[in-house]
């Protein structure tokens, strides 16, 4: 007997990639359970699937930075209490990425690349430990949203958030709609999506001199010309990031989707002052904000 739940959850996270850098992603999760009927004549109650398994998946990957633990670029050290980690991703040509964050901000994938296949394997192992005895098979299907128009991958952190959005390196794969006088502008959408492809969107108030950050030995060669440094303290602890300057974009506000939509609307308005500008910004799948100018 099989039980399935489509669109169980969406995992919004970022991952380290040798070619692309730090990549924001949003994957929809479908699940199939194989097993015998229990005393309730069910494989597993739908309510339990939606709550328990969703909680496991969210706790394992959602709003974290997925690190390819077996890649040659990856170096991991921890503080004396083993509560915070330095993660150094030693890409060449001054494109290295460096983080110091609480341990819960990371998901370490036992592979040399973070892909749908390797994250599926990681999640399957985590979930299977908590399934009841009558469930003897588990199929996870991770998939990206079908987006016919422009979209971009971005990473950010929201220090004022009271949940896991405060983690400095989580992200999304997001649609983008831009309209002038209520008419969609695919060319403008494509231009901004290209400009922000695989970008780190940082807040100006979180930018700090690199010399002030708690750098690992691997990060000592970074400077304010090659990298942008971020540091803030949130409820979960101290978060610090060094990201290549060429893969970074600083905005003057927080990087909530509301602020992103408003910022883009103002930028488009400056180029089209006589038009009514409407920007619909998405934060992953099925949620977002609308900005006007």
Buried (B, 14 or more C-beta within 10 A) or exposed (E): EEBEBEEBBBBBBBBBBBEEBBBBBBBBBBBBBEBEEBEEEBBBEEEEBBEBBBEBBBBBBBBBBBBBBEBEBBBBEEEEEEEBBBBBBBBEEBBBBBBBBBBBBBBBBEBBBBBBEBBBBBBEEBBEEEBEEBBEEBEBBBEEBEBEEBBBBBBBBBBEBEEBBBBBBBBBBBBBBBBBEEEBBEEBBBBBBEEBBBBBBBBEEBBBEBEEBEBBEBBEEBBEEBBBBBBBEBEBBBBBBBBBBEBBBBBEEBBBBBBBBBBBBBBBBEEBEEBBBBBBBBBBBEEBBBBEB
